[in-house]
């Protein structure tokens, strides 16, 4: 009986605590609105105090009225208009403008593209519009590129890999074949098809053979067994030995091109 009474008392206390917190929050909002109204009147129309619209979906507080979940991503609203539908509209408009074709035709081409690469549609707000434009302009070539990729990487998850790196569909097949051959020759015990599916960022490496040799020198690796353990556990280490000109992909060109433009040379190749 004593335990039951204690539980009821705690429940009443917690309930009343939440009610007090809600009441304080409501009172606080009312006081804030009254203060804004008073300031607006005192300003006599010379300036205006607006109301800040929070990007949070809900104003979450604990029993004491303290804000909680300040950085919780699930409580952050999407930027107005920049939902999946908004991203797709922007993509269609941009591709239409770049290719000089109407938006209905762009929509048809993108539908074909998404059929060939199902994972691509969900990433339209993340991948570069330039890649989407080039793919939309060459939809028939995309099917052939997928077949060639399957030949080069038969065990790879192409849907995941291409969705993360759509530029692979625009790359030269012979160059891709050489890169994979270098990987398999330098570290033959590793299943590179699976690794590149799980770590598509490795495609940023320009020369796999060069990077593997640099990594072996850096870590004093002298045998295949040790190299297999190192790269098998941390494939991303290949990115740690990127040279300075391969480290960052700039929107306006390579690092060499950016450096050339900063030095006054606006005719650098690639601009």
MIDOSE-1310 file (N, C-alpha, C; in nm, 2 decimals, decimal comma, always signed):
residues 271
xxxx	+0,08/-0,12/+0,00/+0,00/+0,00/+0,00/+0,09/+0,13/+0,00; +0,20/+0,12/+0,08/+0,29/+0,23/+0,08/+0,35/+0,26/-0,05; +0,39/+0,15/-0,12/+0,46/+0,16/-0,25/+0,36/+0,22/-0,35; +0,23/+0,18/-0,35/+0,13/+0,23/-0,44/+0,11/+0,38/-0,42
xxxx	+0,10/+0,42/-0,29/+0,08/+0,56/-0,26/+0,20/+0,64/-0,31; +0,32/+0,59/-0,29/+0,44/+0,67/-0,33/+0,44/+0,69/-0,48; +0,40/+0,58/-0,56/+0,39/+0,59/-0,70/+0,29/+0,69/-0,75; +0,18/+0,69/-0,68/+0,07/+0,79/-0,72/+0,12/+0,93/-0,69
xxxx	+0,19/+0,95/-0,58/+0,24/+1,08/-0,54/+0,34/+1,13/-0,65; +0,43/+1,04/-0,69/+0,53/+1,07/-0,79/+0,46/+1,11/-0,92; +0,36/+1,03/-0,96/+0,29/+1,06/-1,08/+0,22/+1,19/-1,08; +0,16/+1,23/-0,96/+0,10/+1,36/-0,95/+0,20/+1,47/-0,96
xxxx	+0,32/+1,45/-0,90/+0,43/+1,55/-0,90/+0,48/+1,57/-1,04; +0,50/+1,46/-1,11/+0,55/+1,47/-1,25/+0,45/+1,54/-1,34; +0,32/+1,50/-1,32/+0,22/+1,56/-1,40/+0,21/+1,71/-1,37; +0,21/+1,74/-1,25/+0,20/+1,89/-1,21/+0,32/+1,96/-1,26
xxxx	+0,44/+1,89/-1,26/+0,56/+1,96/-1,31/+0,55/+1,99/-1,46; +0,50/+1,90/-1,53/+0,48/+1,92/-1,68/+0,39/+2,03/-1,70; +0,28/+2,03/-1,62/+0,18/+2,14/-1,64/+0,24/+2,28/-1,61; +0,32/+2,28/-1,50/+0,39/+2,41/-1,47/+0,48/+2,45/-1,57
xxxx	+0,56/+2,36/-1,63/+0,65/+2,39/-1,74/+0,58/+2,44/-1,86; +0,46/+2,38/-1,89/+0,38/+2,43/-2,01/+0,33/+2,56/-1,98; +0,28/+2,58/-1,86/+0,23/+2,72/-1,83/+0,33/+2,82/-1,83; +0,46/+2,79/-1,79/+0,56/+2,89/-1,79/+0,60/+2,92/-1,94
xxxx	+0,60/+2,82/-2,02/+0,64/+2,84/-2,16/+0,53/+2,93/-2,23; +0,40/+2,90/-2,20/+0,29/+2,98/-2,26/+0,30/+3,12/-2,21; +0,33/+3,14/-2,08/+0,34/+3,27/-2,02/+0,46/+3,35/-2,08; +0,57/+3,27/-2,10/+0,69/+3,34/-2,16/+0,66/+3,38/-2,30
xxxx	+0,59/+3,31/-2,38/+0,55/+3,35/-2,52/+0,47/+3,47/-2,52; +0,37/+3,48/-2,42/+0,28/+3,59/-2,42/+0,36/+3,72/-2,38; +0,45/+3,70/-2,28/+0,53/+3,82/-2,24/+0,62/+3,87/-2,35; +0,67/+3,77/-2,43/+0,76/+3,81/-2,54/+0,68/+3,89/-2,65
xxxx	+0,56/+3,84/-2,68/+0,47/+3,90/-2,78/+0,43/+4,04/-2,73; +0,40/+4,06/-2,60/+0,36/+4,19/-2,55/+0,48/+4,29/-2,56; +0,60/+4,23/-2,53/+0,72/+4,32/-2,54/+0,75/+4,37/-2,68; +0,73/+4,28/-2,77/+0,75/+4,31/-2,92/+0,65/+4,42/-2,96
xxxx	+0,53/+4,40/-2,91/+0,42/+4,50/-2,95/+0,45/+4,63/-2,89; +0,50/+4,64/-2,76/+0,53/+4,76/-2,70/+0,65/+4,83/-2,77; +0,75/+4,76/-2,81/+0,86/+4,82/-2,88/+0,82/+4,87/-3,01; +0,73/+4,80/-3,08/+0,68/+4,85/-3,21/+0,61/+4,98/-3,20
xxxx	+0,53/+4,99/-3,09/+0,46/+5,12/-3,07/+0,55/+5,23/-3,04; +0,65/+5,20/-2,95/+0,75/+5,31/-2,91/+0,83/+5,36/-3,03; +0,86/+5,27/-3,13/+0,94/+5,30/-3,24/+0,86/+5,39/-3,34; +0,73/+5,40/-3,32/+0,65/+5,49/-3,40/+0,66/+5,47/-3,55
xxxx	+0,68/+5,34/-3,59/+0,68/+5,30/-3,73/+0,82/+5,32/-3,79; +0,92/+5,37/-3,72/+1,05/+5,39/-3,78/+1,13/+5,26/-3,80; +1,09/+5,16/-3,72/+1,15/+5,03/-3,74/+1,06/+4,92/-3,69; +1,08/+4,80/-3,73/+0,99/+4,69/-3,70/+1,06/+4,57/-3,64
xxxx	+0,99/+4,51/-3,54/+1,04/+4,39/-3,48/+0,97/+4,27/-3,53; +1,03/+4,18/-3,60/+0,97/+4,07/-3,66/+0,97/+3,95/-3,56; +0,90/+3,84/-3,60/+0,90/+3,72/-3,53/+0,99/+3,62/-3,59; +1,08/+3,56/-3,52/+1,17/+3,46/-3,57/+1,10/+3,32/-3,59
xxxx	+1,11/+3,27/-3,71/+1,05/+3,14/-3,73/+1,15/+3,03/-3,71; +1,14/+2,95/-3,61/+1,24/+2,85/-3,58/+1,24/+2,74/-3,69; +1,36/+2,69/-3,71/+1,38/+2,57/-3,81/+1,34/+2,44/-3,74; +1,31/+2,44/-3,61/+1,28/+2,32/-3,54/+1,13/+2,28/-3,57
xxxx	+1,11/+2,16/-3,58/+0,97/+2,11/-3,60/+0,88/+2,13/-3,48; +0,94/+2,11/-3,36/+0,87/+2,13/-3,24/+0,96/+2,19/-3,13; +0,90/+2,27/-3,04/+0,97/+2,34/-2,94/+0,97/+2,24/-2,82; +1,08/+2,16/-2,81/+1,09/+2,06/-2,71/+1,16/+2,11/-2,58
xxxx	+1,09/+2,09/-2,47/+1,15/+2,13/-2,34/+1,13/+2,01/-2,24; +1,21/+2,01/-2,13/+1,20/+1,91/-2,03/+1,10/+1,96/-1,92; +1,09/+1,89/-1,81/+1,00/+1,93/-1,71/+1,03/+2,06/-1,64; +1,15/+2,11/-1,65/+1,20/+2,24/-1,60/+1,18/+2,35/-1,70
xxxx	+1,14/+2,32/-1,82/+1,12/+2,42/-1,92/+1,25/+2,45/-2,00; +1,36/+2,37/-1,98/+1,48/+2,39/-2,05/+1,46/+2,33/-2,19; +1,52/+2,39/-2,29/+1,51/+2,34/-2,43/+1,60/+2,21/-2,44; +1,54/+2,11/-2,50/+1,62/+1,99/-2,52/+1,62/+1,96/-2,67
xxxx	+1,71/+1,87/-2,71/+1,72/+1,83/-2,85/+1,76/+1,94/-2,94; +1,85/+2,03/-2,89/+1,89/+2,15/-2,97/+1,94/+2,12/-3,10; +2,03/+2,01/-3,11/+2,09/+1,98/-3,23/+2,04/+1,85/-3,30; +1,93/+1,80/-3,24/+1,87/+1,67/-3,30/+1,83/+1,69/-3,44
xxxx	+1,89/+1,61/-3,53/+1,86/+1,63/-3,68/+1,71/+1,60/-3,71; +1,66/+1,50/-3,63/+1,52/+1,46/-3,66/+1,42/+1,57/-3,63; +1,46/+1,67/-3,55/+1,37/+1,78/-3,51/+1,40/+1,91/-3,60; +1,48/+1,90/-3,70/+1,51/+2,01/-3,79/+1,42/+2,00/-3,91
xxxx	+1,35/+2,11/-3,94/+1,27/+2,11/-4,06/+1,35/+2,13/-4,19; +1,31/+2,08/-4,30/+1,38/+2,11/-4,42/+1,36/+2,25/-4,46; +1,45/+2,31/-4,53/+1,44/+2,44/-4,58/+1,32/+2,45/-4,67; +1,23/+2,55/-4,65/+1,11/+2,56/-4,73/+1,14/+2,55/-4,88
xxxx	+1,07/+2,46/-4,95/+1,08/+2,45/-5,09/+1,20/+2,35/-5,13; +1,28/+2,31/-5,04/+1,40/+2,23/-5,07/+1,38/+2,09/-5,02; +1,26/+2,04/-5,04/+1,23/+1,90/-5,01/+1,26/+1,82/-5,14; +1,23/+1,69/-5,14/+1,27/+1,61/-5,25/+1,20/+1,66/-5,38
xxxx	+1,07/+1,70/-5,37/+1,01/+1,75/-5,49/+1,07/+1,88/-5,54; +1,11/+1,97/-5,44/+1,18/+2,09/-5,48/+1,31/+2,07/-5,55; +1,39/+1,97/-5,50/+1,52/+1,94/-5,56/+1,50/+1,89/-5,70; +1,39/+1,81/-5,72/+1,37/+1,75/-5,85/+1,33/+1,87/-5,95
xxxx	+1,24/+1,96/-5,90/+1,20/+2,07/-5,99/+1,32/+2,15/-6,03; +1,41/+2,18/-5,93/+1,53/+2,26/-5,96/+1,62/+2,18/-6,07; +1,63/+2,05/-6,05/+1,71/+1,98/-6,14/+1,66/+1,98/-6,28; +1,52/+1,96/-6,29/+1,46/+1,96/-6,42/+1,48/+2,09/-6,49
xxxx	+1,46/+2,20/-6,42/+1,47/+2,34/-6,47/+1,61/+2,36/-6,52; +1,71/+2,32/-6,44/+1,85/+2,34/-6,48/+1,89/+2,26/-6,60; +1,86/+2,13/-6,60/+1,89/+2,05/-6,71/+1,82/+2,10/-6,84; +1,70/+2,14/-6,83/+1,63/+2,19/-6,94/+1,70/+2,31/-7,00
xxxx	+1,74/+2,40/-6,91/+1,81/+2,52/-6,96/+1,95/+2,49/-7,02; +2,02/+2,39/-6,96/+2,15/+2,36/-7,01/+2,15/+2,29/-7,14; +2,05/+2,20/-7,16/+2,04/+2,12/-7,29/+1,96/+2,19/-7,39; +1,88/+2,29/-7,35/+1,80/+2,36/-7,45/+1,68/+2,28/-7,49
xxxx	+1,62/+2,20/-7,41/+1,51/+2,12/-7,44/+1,40/+2,15/-7,34; +1,27/+2,11/-7,37/+1,16/+2,15/-7,28/+1,16/+2,06/-7,16; +1,10/+2,10/-7,05/+1,10/+2,03/-6,92/+1,03/+1,89/-6,93; +0,93/+1,88/-7,02/+0,87/+1,75/-7,03/+0,96/+1,64/-7,08
xxxx	+1,04/+1,68/-7,18/+1,14/+1,59/-7,23/+1,25/+1,56/-7,13; +1,29/+1,66/-7,05/+1,38/+1,63/-6,94/+1,33/+1,53/-6,84; +1,20/+1,55/-6,81/+1,13/+1,46/-6,72/+1,13/+1,31/-6,77; +1,11/+1,30/-6,90/+1,11/+1,16/-6,96/+1,25/+1,10/-6,95
xxxx	+1,35/+1,18/-6,98/+1,49/+1,13/-6,98/+1,53/+1,10/-6,84; +1,49/+1,18/-6,74/+1,53/+1,15/-6,61/+1,46/+1,02/-6,56; +1,34/+1,00/-6,60/+1,26/+0,88/-6,56/+1,34/+0,76/-6,62; +1,39/+0,76/-6,74/+1,47/+0,65/-6,80/+1,60/+0,63/-6,72
xxxx	+1,66/+0,75/-6,68/+1,78/+0,74/-6,61/+1,76/+0,67/-6,47; +1,65/+0,71/-6,40/+1,63/+0,65/-6,27/+1,59/+0,50/-6,28; +1,54/+0,46/-6,40/+1,51/+0,32/-6,42/+1,64/+0,24/-6,43; +1,74/+0,30/-6,50/+1,87/+0,24/-6,52/+1,95/+0,24/-6,39
xxxx	+1,94/+0,35/-6,31/+2,01/+0,37/-6,19/+1,92/+0,40/-6,08; +1,85/+0,31/-6,02/+1,74/+0,33/-5,92/+1,78/+0,42/-5,80; +1,91/+0,41/-5,75/+1,95/+0,48/-5,64/+1,98/+0,63/-5,66; +1,97/+0,67/-5,79/+2,01/+0,80/-5,83/+1,91/+0,91/-5,79
xxxx	+1,78/+0,87/-5,80/+1,67/+0,96/-5,77/+1,67/+1,02/-5,63; +1,71/+0,94/-5,54/+1,71/+0,98/-5,40/+1,82/+1,08/-5,36; +1,92/+1,10/-5,45/+2,03/+1,18/-5,43/+2,04/+1,30/-5,51; +1,93/+1,34/-5,57/+1,93/+1,45/-5,67/+1,97/+1,58/-5,60
xxxx	+1,95/+1,60/-5,48/+1,99/+1,73/-5,41/+2,14/+1,72/-5,37; +2,20/+1,61/-5,38/+2,34/+1,60/-5,33/+2,44/+1,59/-5,44; +2,41/+1,53/-5,56/+2,51/+1,51/-5,66/+2,51/+1,64/-5,75; +2,62/+1,65/-5,82/+2,64/+1,77/-5,90/+2,54/+1,78/-6,02
xxxx	+2,48/+1,89/-6,04/+2,38/+1,91/-6,15/+2,46/+1,89/-6,28; +2,58/+1,92/-6,29/+2,66/+1,90/-6,41/+2,66/+1,76/-6,46; +2,68/+1,67/-6,36/+2,68/+1,52/-6,39/+2,54/+1,48/-6,44; +2,43/+1,53/-6,37/+2,30/+1,49/-6,41/+2,27/+1,54/-6,55
xxxx	+2,31/+1,66/-6,58/+2,29/+1,71/-6,72/+2,36/+1,63/-6,82; +2,48/+1,59/-6,80/+2,55/+1,51/-6,90/+2,49/+1,37/-6,91; +2,44/+1,31/-6,80/+2,38/+1,18/-6,80/+2,25/+1,19/-6,88; +2,17/+1,30/-6,85/+2,04/+1,31/-6,92/+2,06/+1,33/-7,07
xxxx	+2,17/+1,39/-7,11/+2,20/+1,41/-7,25/+2,24/+1,28/-7,32; +2,28/+1,18/-7,24/+2,34/+1,06/-7,30/+2,27/+0,94/-7,24; +2,14/+0,94/-7,22/+2,07/+0,82/-7,16/+2,11/+0,69/-7,22; +2,10/+0,68/-7,36/+2,14/+0,55/-7,42/+2,28/+0,50/-7,38
xxxx	+2,37/+0,59/-7,36/+2,51/+0,55/-7,33/+2,51/+0,50/-7,19; +2,42/+0,55/-7,10/+2,42/+0,51/-6,96/+2,40/+0,35/-6,95; +2,31/+0,30/-7,03/+2,29/+0,16/-7,02/+2,41/+0,08/-7,06; +2,48/+0,13/-7,16/+2,61/+0,06/-7,20/+2,71/+0,07/-7,10
xxxx	+2,72/+0,19/-7,03/+2,82/+0,21/-6,93/+2,79/+0,12/-6,81; +2,66/+0,10/-6,78/+2,63/+0,00/-6,67/+2,68/-0,14/-6,70; +2,66/-0,18/-6,82/+2,70/-0,31/-6,87/+2,85/-0,32/-6,86; +2,92/-0,22/-6,90/+3,07/-0,22/-6,89/+3,12/-0,23/-6,75
xxxx	+3,05/-0,15/-6,66/+3,09/-0,15/-6,52/+3,07/-0,29/-6,46; +2,96/-0,35/-6,50/+2,93/-0,49/-6,45/+3,04/-0,59/-6,49; +3,09/-0,57/-6,62/+3,20/-0,65/-6,66/+3,33/-0,63/-6,58; +3,35/-0,50/-6,55/+3,48/-0,47/-6,48/+3,47/-0,51/-6,34
xxxx	+3,35/-0,49/-6,28/+3,33/-0,51/-6,13/+3,21/-0,61/-6,11; +3,22/-0,73/-6,15/+3,11/-0,82/-6,15/+3,04/-0,85/-6,01; +3,12/-0,83/-5,90/+3,06/-0,85/-5,77/+3,02/-0,72/-5,70; +3,03/-0,61/-5,77/+3,00/-0,48/-5,70/+2,85/-0,46/-5,69
xxxx	+2,81/-0,38/-5,60/+2,68/-0,32/-5,59/+2,67/-0,20/-5,67; +2,64/-0,21/-5,80/+2,65/-0,10/-5,89/+2,55/+0,01/-5,86; +2,43/-0,03/-5,81/+2,33/+0,07/-5,78/+2,38/+0,16/-5,67; +2,44/+0,11/-5,56/+2,49/+0,19/-5,46/+2,61/+0,28/-5,50
xxxx	+2,70/+0,21/-5,58/+2,82/+0,28/-5,62/+2,80/+0,39/-5,72; +2,71/+0,37/-5,81/+2,68/+0,47/-5,92/+2,60/+0,58/-5,86; +2,51/+0,55/-5,76/+2,43/+0,66/-5,70/+2,52/+0,75/-5,62; +2,63/+0,70/-5,57/+2,73/+0,78/-5,49/+2,82/+0,85/-5,59
xxxx	+2,86/+0,79/-5,70/+2,95/+0,84/-5,79/+2,90/+0,83/-5,94; +2,80/+0,91/-5,97/+2,74/+0,90/-6,11/+2,84/+0,93/-6,22; +2,94/+1,00/-6,18/+3,05/+1,04/-6,29/+3,11/+0,91/-6,34; +3,10/+0,80/-6,27/+3,16/+0,67/-6,32/+3,09/+0,63/-6,46
xxxx	+2,97/+0,67/-6,48/+2,90/+0,64/-6,60/+2,95/+0,72/-6,72; +3,02/+0,83/-6,69/+3,08/+0,92/-6,79/+3,22/+0,89/-6,81; +3,28/+0,81/-6,73/+3,43/+0,79/-6,74/+3,46/+0,69/-6,85; +3,59/+0,70/-6,90/+3,64/+0,61/-7,00/+3,65/+0,47/-6,95
xxxx	+3,59/+0,37/-7,01/+3,59/+0,24/-6,97/+3,73/+0,18/-6,96; +3,81/+0,21/-7,05/+3,95/+0,16/-7,05/+4,03/+0,21/-6,93; +4,01/+0,34/-6,90/+4,07/+0,40/-6,78/+4,03/+0,33/-6,65; +3,89/+0,30/-6,64/+3,84/+0,23/-6,52/+3,90/+0,09/-6,51
xxxx	+3,91/+0,03/-6,63/+3,96/-0,11/-6,63/+4,11/-0,11/-6,58; +4,18/-0,01/-6,62/+4,32/+0,00/-6,58/+4,33/+0,02/-6,43; +4,25/+0,11/-6,37/+4,25/+0,14/-6,23/+4,22/+0,02/-6,15; +4,12/-0,06/-6,19/+4,08/-0,18/-6,12/+4,19/-0,29/-6,13
xxxx	+4,25/-0,29/-6,25/+4,36/-0,39/-6,27/+4,48/-0,36/-6,18; +4,51/-0,23/-6,16/+4,62/-0,19/-6,07/+4,59/-0,23/-5,93; +4,46/-0,21/-5,89/+4,42/-0,24/-5,75/+4,44/-0,39/-5,73; +4,39/-0,47/-5,82/+4,40/-0,62/-5,81/+4,54/-0,67/-5,81
xxxx	+4,63/-0,60/-5,89/+4,77/-0,64/-5,90/+4,84/-0,60/-5,77; +4,81/-0,49/-5,72/+4,89/-0,44/-5,60/+4,84/-0,51/-5,47; +4,71/-0,54/-5,46/+4,66/-0,60/-5,34/+4,56/-0,71/-5,38; +4,61/-0,82/-5,44/+4,53/-0,93/-5,50/+4,43/-1,00/-5,40
xxxx	+4,46/-1,00/-5,27/+4,38/-1,07/-5,18/+4,25/-1,00/-5,14; +4,24/-0,88/-5,17/+4,12/-0,80/-5,13/+4,01/-0,81/-5,23; +3,89/-0,80/-5,19/+3,77/-0,81/-5,28/+3,74/-0,66/-5,31; +3,80/-0,61/-5,41/+3,79/-0,47/-5,45/+3,65/-0,43/-5,50
xxxx	+3,58/-0,53/-5,56/+3,44/-0,50/-5,60/+3,35/-0,46/-5,48; +3,36/-0,54/-5,37/+3,29/-0,51/-5,25/+3,34/-0,38/-5,18; +3,47/-0,36/-5,18/+3,52/-0,25/-5,11/+3,48/-0,12/-5,18; +3,49/-0,11/-5,31/+3,45/+0,01/-5,38/+3,30/+0,03/-5,37
xxxx	+3,22/-0,07/-5,35/+3,08/-0,05/-5,33/+3,05/+0,01/-5,19; +3,13/-0,03/-5,09/+3,11/+0,02/-4,96/+3,18/+0,16/-4,94; +3,29/+0,18/-5,01/+3,37/+0,30/-5,00/+3,38/+0,37/-5,13; +3,27/+0,42/-5,19/+3,28/+0,48/-5,33/+3,37/+0,60/-5,33
xxxx	+3,40/+0,66/-5,21/+3,48/+0,78/-5,21/+3,63/+0,74/-5,26; +3,66/+0,62/-5,26/+3,79/+0,58/-5,31/+3,81/+0,61/-5,46; +3,70/+0,63/-5,53/+3,71/+0,66/-5,67/+3,78/+0,80/-5,69; +3,79/+0,88/-5,58/+3,86/+1,00/-5,59/+4,01/+0,99/-5,61
xxxx	+4,06/+0,87/-5,58/+4,20/+0,84/-5,60/+4,23/+0,84/-5,75; +4,32/+0,92/-5,79/+4,36/+0,93/-5,93/+4,44/+0,81/-5,98; +4,54/+0,77/-5,90/+4,63/+0,66/-5,94/+4,64/+0,56/-5,82; +4,56/+0,45/-5,83/+4,56/+0,36/-5,72/+4,70/+0,29/-5,69
xxxx	+4,77/+0,26/-5,80/+4,90/+0,20/-5,78/+5,00/+0,30/-5,71; +5,00/+0,42/-5,75/+5,08/+0,52/-5,69/+5,05/+0,54/-5,54; +4,92/+0,54/-5,51/+4,88/+0,56/-5,37/+4,91/+0,44/-5,28; +4,90/+0,32/-5,34/+4,93/+0,20/-5,26/+5,08/+0,20/-5,23
xxxx	+5,16/+0,23/-5,33/+5,30/+0,23/-5,31/+5,34/+0,34/-5,20; +5,28/+0,46/-5,21/+5,30/+0,56/-5,11/+5,26/+0,52/-4,97; +5,15/+0,45/-4,96/+5,10/+0,40/-4,83/+5,20/+0,29/-4,78; +5,25/+0,21/-4,86/+5,34/+0,10/-4,81/+5,47/+0,17/-4,76
xxxx	+5,51/+0,27/-4,83/+5,63/+0,34/-4,78/+5,61/+0,41/-4,65; +5,49/+0,48/-4,64/+5,46/+0,55/-4,52/+5,45/+0,46/-4,40; +5,39/+0,34/-4,42/+5,37/+0,25/-4,31/+5,47/+0,14/-4,29; +5,57/+0,15/-4,38/+5,68/+0,05/-4,38/+5,62/-0,09/-4,40
xxxx	+5,53/-0,10/-4,49/+5,47/-0,23/-4,53/+5,55/-0,30/-4,64; +5,59/-0,42/-4,61/+5,68/-0,49/-4,71/+5,63/-0,62/-4,77; +5,51/-0,67/-4,72/+5,46/-0,79/-4,77/+5,31/-0,78/-4,79; +5,26/-0,87/-4,88/+5,11/-0,87/-4,92/+5,02/-0,89/-4,80
xxxx	+5,06/-0,98/-4,71/+4,98/-1,02/-4,60/+4,95/-0,89/-4,51; +5,05/-0,82/-4,48/+5,04/-0,70/-4,40/+4,95/-0,59/-4,47; +4,98/-0,58/-4,60/+4,90/-0,48/-4,68/+4,76/-0,52/-4,68; +4,73/-0,65/-4,69/+4,59/-0,69/-4,69/+4,52/-0,66/-4,56
xxxx	+4,59/-0,68/-4,45/+4,53/-0,65/-4,32/+4,51/-0,50/-4,31; +4,60/-0,42/-4,35/+4,59/-0,27/-4,34/+4,48/-0,22/-4,42; +4,48/-0,25/-4,55/+4,37/-0,20/-4,64/+4,24/-0,26/-4,62; +4,24/-0,39/-4,58/+4,12/-0,46/-4,55/+4,04/-0,40/-4,43
xxxx	+4,12/-0,35/-4,33/+4,06/-0,29/-4,22/+4,03/-0,14/-4,24; +4,11/-0,07/-4,31/+4,09/+0,07/-4,34/+4,12/+0,11/-4,48; +4,02/+0,08/-4,57/+4,04/+0,11/-4,71/+4,06/+0,26/-4,73; +4,00/+0,34/-4,65/+4,01/+0,49/-4,66/+4,15/+0,54/-4,64
xxxx	+4,25/+0,46/-4,60/+4,39/+0,50/-4,59/+4,45/+0,54/-4,72; +4,39/+0,49/-4,83/+4,44/+0,52/-4,96/+4,42/+0,67/-4,99; +4,32/+0,73/-4,92/+4,30/+0,88/-4,94/+4,39/+0,96/-4,86; +4,46/+0,90/-4,76/+4,54/+0,97/-4,67/+4,68/+1,01/-4,74
xxxx	+4,71/+0,94/-4,85/+4,83/+0,97/-4,92/+4,81/+1,04/-5,05; +4,69/+1,11/-5,07/+4,67/+1,18/-5,18/+4,77/+1,30/-5,19; +4,81/+1,33/-5,31/+4,90/+1,44/-5,33/+4,82/+1,57/-5,33; +4,88/+1,68/-5,31/+4,81/+1,81/-5,29/+4,72/+1,85/-5,40
xxxx	+4,75/+1,81/-5,52/+4,67/+1,85/-5,64/+4,55/+1,75/-5,66; +4,55/+1,64/-5,58/+4,44/+1,55/-5,60/+4,35/+1,55/-5,48; +4,38/+1,63/-5,38/+4,30/+1,62/-5,25/+4,17/+1,68/-5,26; +4,15/+1,79/-5,33/+4,02/+1,86/-5,33/+3,97/+1,88/-5,47
xxxx	+3,84/+1,84/-5,49/+3,78/+1,87/-5,62/+3,71/+2,00/-5,61; +3,76/+2,10/-5,68/+3,70/+2,24/-5,67/+3,58/+2,25/-5,77; +3,48/+2,33/-5,74/+3,37/+2,35/-5,83/+3,42/+2,42/-5,96; +3,53/+2,50/-5,95/+3,57/+2,58/-6,07/+3,70/+2,52/-6,13
xxxx	+3,72/+2,39/-6,11/+3,83/+2,33/-6,18/+3,93/+2,26/-6,08; +4,04/+2,21/-6,13/+4,14/+2,14/-6,04/+4,22/+2,25/-5,96; +4,29/+2,20/-5,86/+4,37/+2,29/-5,79/+4,47/+2,37/-5,88; +4,53/+2,30/-5,97/+4,62/+2,37/-6,07/+4,55/+2,48/-6,14
xxxx	+4,43/+2,46/-6,18/+4,35/+2,56/-6,25/+4,32/+2,68/-6,16; +4,28/+2,65/-6,04/+4,25/+2,75/-5,94/+4,38/+2,84/-5,91; +4,49/+2,77/-5,89/+4,62/+2,84/-5,87/+4,65/+2,93/-5,99; +4,63/+2,87/-6,11/+4,67/+2,95/-6,23/+4,58/+3,08/-6,24
xxxx	+4,45/+3,07/-6,21/+4,37/+3,18/-6,22/+4,40/+3,29/-6,11; +4,44/+3,24/-5,99/+4,48/+3,33/-5,88/+4,61/+3,41/-5,92; +4,69/+3,35/-6,00/+4,81/+3,41/-6,04/+4,79/+3,50/-6,16; +4,67/+3,51/-6,21/+4,64/+3,60/-6,32/+4,62/+3,53/-6,45
xxxx	+4,64/+3,40/-6,46/+4,63/+3,32/-6,59/+4,49/+3,27/-6,60; +4,40/+3,34/-6,68/+4,26/+3,30/-6,69/+4,24/+3,21/-6,81; +4,35/+3,16/-6,87/+4,34/+3,07/-6,99/+4,38/+2,93/-6,96; +4,39/+2,89/-6,83/+4,43/+2,76/-6,80/+4,34/+2,65/-6,86
xxx	+4,39/+2,54/-6,90/+4,31/+2,44/-6,96/+4,21/+2,39/-6,87; +4,09/+2,37/-6,92/+3,98/+2,32/-6,84/+3,88/+2,43/-6,80; +3,91/+2,56/-6,82/+3,82/+2,66/-6,79/+3,72/+2,68/-6,90
